[in-house]
Amino acid sequence: MARKMTENPQLDMTPMIDVVFELIIFFVVTLKMAQEKDETIRLEDGKHGIILTPEELPPGHMIVDIAKNGRISMCNGTMTPEQVGQRVKERYRRYGEFPVLIRADYRVKHEYVARVMNACTANGIWKIAFVAVQDRKSGKPK
């Protein structure tokens, strides 16, 4: 007995749609975390420094925020200098050398900045830079 040629095979698209939705959720959450920064930080004037756009930032960089009260954070999550050191150490072990950008409030005590710098250098990272504002539109900071 011969098969009928009228059979039409069906492909269930439900699993593929589920995977696509999971990927969308993953990328939205990842993008949101990558863009979070401490908005309370007021950066120092840096009109004589190198101007970088977000597209020109060094590849693989890590940004550490330091607020006026000494709060250290990454992606809006509060950390201790030891935790920063652990994260730097783990990333250095995985990917090798990378630059650390410090966004420190211009009113913060140097002691807090030095703690972050020491955590980086103790774990093999020597490329440390500071983020500043090129041109403050509202005049001098208070």
DRENDO-1510 file (C-alpha; in Angstrom, 1 decimal, always signed):
<recs>
REC; n; res; u; v; w
REC; 1; MET; +0.0; +0.0; +0.0 .
REC; 2; ALA; +1.4; +3.4; -1.0 .
REC; 3; ARG; +1.4; +6.5; +1.2 .
REC; 4; LYS; -0.9; +9.3; +0.4 .
REC; 5; MET; +0.9; +12.4; -0.8 .
REC; 6; THR; -1.7; +14.7; +0.7 .
REC; 7; GLU; -0.3; +14.5; +4.2 .
REC; 8; ASN; +1.0; +17.9; +5.4 .
REC; 9; PRO; +3.6; +17.7; +8.2 .
REC; 10; GLN; +3.0; +20.3; +11.0 .
REC; 11; LEU; +5.8; +22.0; +13.0 .
REC; 12; ASP; +5.0; +23.2; +16.5 .
REC; 13; MET; +6.3; +26.8; +16.9 .
REC; 14; THR; +5.5; +27.1; +20.6 .
REC; 15; PRO; +9.0; +26.1; +21.9 .
REC; 16; MET; +10.7; +28.4; +19.5 .
REC; 17; ILE; +8.5; +31.3; +20.5 .
REC; 18; ASP; +9.2; +30.6; +24.2 .
REC; 19; VAL; +13.0; +30.7; +23.6 .
REC; 20; VAL; +12.7; +34.0; +21.7 .
REC; 21; PHE; +10.7; +35.6; +24.6 .
REC; 22; GLU; +13.3; +34.3; +27.1 .
REC; 23; LEU; +16.1; +35.8; +25.0 .
REC; 24; ILE; +14.3; +39.2; +24.8 .
REC; 25; ILE; +13.8; +39.2; +28.6 .
REC; 26; PHE; +17.5; +38.3; +29.2 .
REC; 27; PHE; +18.8; +41.1; +26.9 .
REC; 28; VAL; +16.4; +43.7; +28.4 .
REC; 29; VAL; +17.5; +42.9; +31.9 .
REC; 30; THR; +21.2; +42.8; +31.0 .
REC; 31; LEU; +21.0; +46.1; +29.2 .
REC; 32; LYS; +19.2; +47.8; +32.1 .
REC; 33; MET; +21.9; +46.6; +34.5 .
REC; 34; ALA; +24.7; +47.8; +32.3 .
REC; 35; GLN; +23.2; +51.3; +32.1 .
REC; 36; GLU; +22.5; +51.7; +35.8 .
REC; 37; LYS; +24.7; +54.2; +37.6 .
REC; 38; ASP; +24.4; +56.3; +40.7 .
REC; 39; GLU; +22.7; +59.5; +39.7 .
REC; 40; THR; +23.5; +61.3; +43.0 .
REC; 41; ILE; +27.2; +61.5; +42.0 .
REC; 42; ARG; +28.3; +65.0; +40.9 .
REC; 43; LEU; +31.5; +64.6; +38.9 .
REC; 44; GLU; +34.5; +67.0; +38.9 .
REC; 45; ASP; +35.1; +69.3; +36.0 .
REC; 46; GLY; +37.6; +67.8; +33.6 .
REC; 47; LYS; +37.6; +70.3; +30.7 .
REC; 48; HIS; +41.3; +69.6; +30.0 .
REC; 49; GLY; +41.0; +65.8; +29.9 .
REC; 50; ILE; +40.5; +63.3; +27.1 .
REC; 51; ILE; +36.9; +63.3; +25.7 .
REC; 52; LEU; +35.3; +59.9; +25.3 .
REC; 53; THR; +31.9; +59.1; +24.1 .
REC; 54; PRO; +30.2; +55.9; +25.3 .
REC; 55; GLU; +31.1; +54.2; +22.1 .
REC; 56; GLU; +34.8; +55.1; +22.6 .
REC; 57; LEU; +35.1; +53.6; +26.1 .
REC; 58; PRO; +37.8; +51.0; +26.4 .
REC; 59; PRO; +36.6; +47.4; +25.7 .
REC; 60; GLY; +36.0; +45.3; +28.8 .
REC; 61; HIS; +36.1; +48.3; +31.2 .
REC; 62; MET; +34.6; +48.2; +34.7 .
REC; 63; ILE; +32.9; +51.2; +36.2 .
REC; 64; VAL; +33.0; +51.8; +40.0 .
REC; 65; ASP; +30.9; +54.6; +41.5 .
REC; 66; ILE; +31.9; +56.4; +44.8 .
REC; 67; ALA; +29.2; +58.6; +46.3 .
REC; 68; LYS; +29.8; +61.7; +48.5 .
REC; 69; ASN; +29.2; +59.6; +51.7 .
REC; 70; GLY; +31.8; +57.0; +50.6 .
REC; 71; ARG; +29.2; +54.5; +49.3 .
REC; 72; ILE; +31.0; +52.3; +46.7 .
REC; 73; SER; +28.7; +50.7; +44.1 .
REC; 74; MET; +28.7; +48.9; +40.8 .
REC; 75; CYS; +25.5; +48.7; +38.7 .
REC; 76; ASN; +23.7; +50.4; +41.7 .
REC; 77; GLY; +24.7; +47.6; +44.1 .
REC; 78; THR; +26.5; +48.7; +47.2 .
REC; 79; MET; +29.9; +47.0; +47.7 .
REC; 80; THR; +32.8; +47.1; +50.1 .
REC; 81; PRO; +36.4; +47.6; +48.9 .
REC; 82; GLU; +37.0; +43.9; +49.6 .
REC; 83; GLN; +34.0; +42.9; +47.3 .
REC; 84; VAL; +35.4; +45.2; +44.6 .
REC; 85; GLY; +38.7; +43.5; +45.0 .
REC; 86; GLN; +37.1; +40.1; +44.6 .
REC; 87; ARG; +35.2; +41.1; +41.5 .
REC; 88; VAL; +38.3; +42.6; +40.0 .
REC; 89; LYS; +40.3; +39.5; +40.9 .
REC; 90; GLU; +37.8; +37.2; +39.3 .
REC; 91; ARG; +37.5; +39.2; +36.2 .
REC; 92; TYR; +41.2; +39.5; +35.8 .
REC; 93; ARG; +41.5; +35.7; +36.2 .
REC; 94; ARG; +39.0; +35.2; +33.4 .
REC; 95; TYR; +39.8; +37.9; +30.9 .
REC; 96; GLY; +43.2; +39.3; +31.7 .
REC; 97; GLU; +44.0; +43.0; +32.1 .
REC; 98; PHE; +41.2; +45.6; +31.7 .
REC; 99; PRO; +40.7; +49.3; +32.7 .
REC; 100; VAL; +38.8; +50.4; +35.7 .
REC; 101; LEU; +36.9; +53.7; +35.5 .
REC; 102; ILE; +36.1; +55.4; +38.8 .
REC; 103; ARG; +33.1; +57.8; +38.9 .
REC; 104; ALA; +33.8; +59.6; +42.2 .
REC; 105; ASP; +31.8; +62.5; +43.5 .
REC; 106; TYR; +33.9; +65.6; +43.6 .
REC; 107; ARG; +33.1; +66.0; +47.3 .
REC; 108; VAL; +34.1; +62.5; +48.4 .
REC; 109; LYS; +37.1; +62.1; +50.7 .
REC; 110; HIS; +40.2; +60.8; +49.0 .
REC; 111; GLU; +40.3; +58.0; +51.6 .
REC; 112; TYR; +37.4; +56.2; +49.9 .
REC; 113; VAL; +38.9; +56.6; +46.4 .
REC; 114; ALA; +42.2; +55.3; +47.7 .
REC; 115; ARG; +40.5; +52.1; +49.1 .
REC; 116; VAL; +39.0; +51.3; +45.6 .
REC; 117; MET; +42.4; +52.0; +43.9 .
REC; 118; ASN; +44.2; +49.8; +46.4 .
REC; 119; ALA; +41.6; +47.0; +45.9 .
REC; 120; CYS; +42.3; +47.2; +42.1 .
REC; 121; THR; +46.1; +47.3; +42.3 .
REC; 122; ALA; +46.2; +44.5; +44.9 .
REC; 123; ASN; +44.5; +42.3; +42.4 .
REC; 124; GLY; +46.7; +43.1; +39.3 .
REC; 125; ILE; +44.8; +46.0; +37.7 .
REC; 126; TRP; +46.9; +49.1; +37.1 .
REC; 127; LYS; +44.9; +50.8; +34.4 .
REC; 128; ILE; +42.7; +53.1; +36.5 .
REC; 129; ALA; +41.1; +56.3; +35.2 .
REC; 130; PHE; +38.7; +58.9; +36.6 .
REC; 131; VAL; +35.5; +60.0; +34.9 .
REC; 132; ALA; +34.8; +63.8; +34.9 .
REC; 133; VAL; +32.4; +66.2; +33.2 .
REC; 134; GLN; +33.8; +68.1; +30.3 .
REC; 135; ASP; +31.5; +71.1; +30.4 .
REC; 136; ARG; +29.1; +71.9; +33.2 .
REC; 137; LYS; +26.2; +73.8; +31.6 .
REC; 138; SER; +24.8; +75.2; +34.9 .
REC; 139; GLY; +28.0; +76.9; +36.1 .
REC; 140; LYS; +30.4; +75.9; +38.9 .
REC; 141; PRO; +29.4; +73.0; +41.2 .
REC; 142; LYS; +28.3; +73.9; +44.7 .
</recs>
